[in-house]
C-alpha cells in the first residue's frame, strides 16, 4: 500500500514536471515561430517599399527628363525668336525674313552604313506631311550637328563631315558668307567665302539662316586654317558637334530648299568671278 502511494506521488510529480517542461518548450517554440513570422512580414514590407521606391524614382526621373527636354525646347525656340527679332529690326525689308521654326526631338536608331559614323537613321514620327527630299537641320546642345533628309518616309541624318551635309553659314564678326560642306582632302570646311574681308584663324562659324535649313546664329565651329583659292577663300573648320548622339533636335524652318541650288548658284558666281579675272 505504501509502495502504491509512493508510485502515485511519483507519477503525479513526473506528470507535473512534464507539463511544466512542455509548456516552456511550447512557449519557446511559439516565440521562435512568432519571431520568424514577424521577420518575414518585415522583410516583405521592406521589399514592397524598395520596389515602390524604385518605381517612384523611375517615374520621377522620367518626369524630370521630360521637363528638361521641354525646357531645352523652349530655350531653343526662345533663342530662335531672339535672333528673328534682331533680324527684323536690322533687316525690316530683307527678302530673307525667316519663319518661326518648329523644333522637335528625334532619336538615333542606328548607323545607316557599316563603318560610316556620319550617316544615321533617325526616328520619324511627325504628324505633319512632308515631301520626299525635305531637308531639316540637326541640333546638338544648340550646336549645328548636320542635316536630315526625308526619303521614302525614312529620316536619314548626315552629320558634319559627310559628303551630303552642307548648309549656309557666316564666318567671323563681319559675317562673311560661305557653305559648310565636306572636302575629300580637307574634311569639314567652309567653301566659297569671298576674298574680302580676310578670314582669320580662331573666328567663329555660325549658321546664316539663308537656306531655310537652320535659323541664324547657331554655332557651327571654329576656323583652324584658311587657304586662298582663285577668287575666294576656304576655311578648314573644327566642328562644334562631331560625335553621334542618342537624341537630336530637328529644326523645321518651313519651305526647306534644296541646298544644291545654293551650291550651284555659288559655283556659277565663282565661275563668273574667274571669268572676270581672266578678262
Secondary structure as GFF3:
##gff-version 3
##sequence-region A 1 279
A	DSSP	alpha_helix	2	90	.	.	.	ID=ss1
A	DSSP	beta_strand	102	113	.	.	.	ID=ss2
A	DSSP	beta_strand	116	122	.	.	.	ID=ss3
A	DSSP	beta_strand	135	139	.	.	.	ID=ss4
A	DSSP	beta_strand	144	151	.	.	.	ID=ss5
A	DSSP	beta_strand	154	159	.	.	.	ID=ss6
A	DSSP	beta_strand	167	171	.	.	.	ID=ss7
A	DSSP	beta_strand	176	183	.	.	.	ID=ss8
A	DSSP	beta_strand	187	194	.	.	.	ID=ss9
A	DSSP	beta_strand	204	207	.	.	.	ID=ss10
A	DSSP	beta_strand	219	229	.	.	.	ID=ss11
A	DSSP	beta_strand	232	239	.	.	.	ID=ss12
A	DSSP	beta_strand	247	252	.	.	.	ID=ss13
A	DSSP	alpha_helix	259	278	.	.	.	ID=ss14
###
